[in-house]
Amino acid sequence: MHIKTERNRIRRGETLTGYLFILPTMLGFSLFIIGPMIAAIILGFYYWDLFTPPKFVGLDNYKALLKDIHVFTVYKNTLIFVSGVVPLNVGGGLLIALALNRKFNVMFKYILRTTYFFPMVTSVTAIALVWNLLLNTDLGIVNYYFGKIGIPRINWLLSSRLAKVSVILIDVWKNIGFYMIVCLAGLQNIPRLFYEAAEIDGASGWQRFLYITFPLLSPTIFFLIIIGLINAFQIFDMSFVLTRGGPGDATRTVVMYIYETGFRFFNMGYATTVSLSLFILIATLTLVQFKISKGWVFYR
């Protein structure tokens, strides 16, 4: 009986110690995640201009959301951005990782990895400002060298269609290094003996990729797709600094619209409503991806 009581005391002590260790994380999660989410849901039923007390408006913000043509525009722009950025980042990062995973000079491989990853750790504002100068219609270096080979000046950031393409390509240029590093880590974690057995059986390079590399790398690819979707839907800083959402509304995204509604037009209630719609969309797509992943993601 005494031994059992002592074991229970030790178990309670260990449990208390565990809770104390996770307490800071739980407090931070509650204060900065759960708390703001509950406040956002409540604020969606109010009109608040930051200067006067909130005024209860019921479902008016949600009714306005369904009728707001600007919401349709910014969601369309964001979906175009997501459909361009995610495949290019994941596919391009995988291709670069496959190339770097081959056997060649270690120093050259290190230089290439650093070159691809360096933009990832550079400030978005600095990158956007530099590319703004490079793509300037009249004074940009890109148009200058295009002119040298007879190509007329291109309105990279002043054309609605090309501005979208420019923002997508610059974002890919900045972030593809992260996808490359993660894919490279996944490739290096695949046991070499699988490839040796496939080579003995006479499998081609494509067959080795299709039946060994892709299945064993599928959890990594799935992770990158989920992270890519979530990040792409939240694009703000690149288009904000590069084009200010222009020309017109061509590169205005959902997060930019939320920022402008809340802090430029001082309608925090409606801005919160739009942000909740974005949260629901991201959560839904994430759940769908997890459901679909059961058919193509293989865990060892």
N, C-alpha and C positions, 0 to 999 in steps of 0.2 A: 504493500500500500504506500509505504514511504517512497519507494522508487518511482511508482506511478505518479505521485504528487510532484516529485522533483522533476520528472520528465515534462509534466504539464507546465510547470513553472518555467522551465527552460524554453519550451515551445512558445509560451506567451511572450517571453522576453525576446526571442528571435523574431516573432511576428511584429512586436512593437518596434524593434530595431529596423525591420524592413519598411514599415510604414513611415518611420522617421526619415529614412533615406529617400523615399519617393515623395515626401511631403513638399519640398521646394518645387519639384516638377509639377505636382498636382496643383499647388497654389498658383504657379505661373500659368498653367493651362486654364485654370478656372478664371483667373483675372484677365488674361489677355486673349483667350479663345472663346470659352463658354460664355463668359460675361458679355463681351461685345456682341456675340451672336444673338443672345437673348434680347439685348438692348436694341439691336438692329431690327429684329422681328417686331418689337413693340413700337419702335420709331416709325415703322412703315405705315402705321395707322394715324400718324400725326403730320401736321405741317409745322416746320421749325426753321426759322431763318437765322438761327444762331444768336440773335439779338433780343428776341422776345420769347416768353415762355411758349413751349410747344402747344399747338392747338389740335385737338382731336378732330380728324376728318373722316374717320371710318375707312371705307374701301375706296375712297376717291383716288388715292395714289395708284392703286392697282387698276382702276378703271382708266386712269390717264395713261398708264403703261401700255395697255392694249390699244390705245388710240394714237400713241406717239409715233409719228412717222420717222423721227430721228432715231428711235430705238431700233426700228427695222434696219435703217441704214448702217448704224454702228455694229449691229449684230452681223449683217452681211459682210462688212469689211473685216470683222474679226474672224468669221468663218473662212473667208478667202485667205487670210493670213495663216490661220491654223492649218488649212489644207495644203498650203505651200511650205510652211516651215517644218512641220513635223516629219513628213516623208523625206525632205531634203536633209534634215539633221540626222535622223535615224539611219536612212540609207547611205548618205554620204559618210557619216561617222563609221558605219560598218565597213564600207569599202576602203576607207583610209586605214582602219585598224587591220583589215586583212592584208593590205599592202605592207604595213609596218611590221606585221607578225612574221613576215618572211625573213629568211636568213640573209643579212648583209651587214656591212660595217656598223659596229655598235655606236661609234661616235656620230656617224651620219644619221642613224636611227634616232639617237638622242636629240640631235639638232632638229629633225623633222617633228618629233613629238613636241618639243618646246615651241617651235614655230606655230604649229596648229593650236596649241593650248594657250599661248600668250594672250590672244585677244579676249579669252574668257575671263582673265583676271584684270582686264583693263576697264576703266570707268566707262559706262554706257554714254554718259554725257560727252566725254572726250572723244569717243569713237564717232558719235553722231556729228559732232562739230567738225571733225576732220573729214568725214565723208561728205558733209554738206559743202565743204570747200572743194573737195575733189570732183563732185558732181555738179558744181555750179555751171549754169548754162553758158555764161560768157567768159568766166575766168577759170573754170575748173580744168585741172590737168587732164582728166579723162577726155573731155571734148577737144582739148588742145591737140592731143596725140591722134584722136580720131580725124581731126581736120588735116593732119599731116598725110593721112592715107586716103583723103578724099571723101570722108564720111561727114555729112553736115552735122551741125550742132544738134544735140539731143536734149530735150527738156526733161531730164531725169526726174526732177522733183516738182516740176510745174505741170506735168501731164497727169491726169487722174489715173490712167492705166499704168504708166511707167512709175509713178510714185509708189503704188502698191508693190510693184515688182522690186523696186529699189529697196524699200523697207524690208521685204522678205529676204532678199539676197544679203543685205548687210547684217540682218539678225542671224542668218545662217553662218555667215563668215565669222561672227563673233562667238557663237555658241557651239559650233560643230566640234571644237576641240574637246569639250566635255563628253560628248557622245563617243568620240573616238577613243578617249582614255578608258571609258567604262567598257566599251566593246573589246578593246585590247586586253583589259584585265580579264574579261570573260573568256577570250580566246586562249590566253595563256594558262587558264585554269582547266582547259580540256586536256585530258591525258593523251600523251603522244602515241601510246600503244594502239589506240583506235585507228589512227592514220596509218601506222605501220601495218596493221592487219589488213586494212583496206587496200594499201599498195600491193601487198602480197597477193590479194585476190584480184588485182588488175583494175581496181576502180579508178575512173578518171577524176580530174580535179573537180569538175562540176558535181560528180556523184559523191565525192567526199564532202563537198560543201552541203549538198542537199540531204544526205543521210547521216552525217556526223556533226558537222559544224553548226548548221542551223538548228537541229533539235536540241543539242546541248547548250546552244547559246540563246535559245528561245526565252528562258526566264529573264535574261539580261535585256533582250530586245523588248520584251513586254514591259519591263520596268522603265525603259527609256521612252516607250510610247506613252505610258501613263504620265510620267514626269513632263514629257514634251507637250502633251495636250493641256495639262494644267497650267504650265508656264505660258504657252502660246495664247491661251484664252485671256491671260492677264497682262498682255503686252500693254505698256504705257510709255515708258521712258524713251524708247527708241523713236517711235513715231512722234512723240511730243516734242522732243528736241530737234529731230530731223525735219519734220514738216509742219509741226503745230496742228496736225490733223488735216492739213490741206493737201492739194488745192480743193477748196470747198470742204466737203466732208469725206474726201476720197480715202484718207488714211486715219480718220477718227475712229477709235476703237471703243469698246464698251467701257473699259476702265477709265479712259479719257473722258468719256461722256459723264460717267459717275463723278469724276473729279470736278468737271466744269459745273455740273448741276449743283453739287454741294458747296463748292468753295468759290465759284464765280457768280452763280445766280442765287446762292444761299437758300436752297430748298433741300435741306438735309433729309426730310422725310421721303421725298420722291427719289433722291439719290440712293437712299437705303433700299427702296423698293426695287430699283434697277439692279443694285448689287445682289439682292436676294435672288432675283431671276437668274443672274449669272451663276450664283452658287448652286442653284437647283440644276441648271444645265450641265455644269461641270460634274456635279455629283452623279447625275443620271448617266452621262457618257462614261464616267469611270466605272460605274456598276455594270454597264453594258459591256465594256471592255473586259472586266473580270469574268462575266458570263461567257463571252466568246472565247476567252483565252483557254478554257477547258478543252477546246478542240485542237489547239495548235501549240500550247506551251507544255513542255515536257520537263518534269523535275526528276533529277536523278536520286 
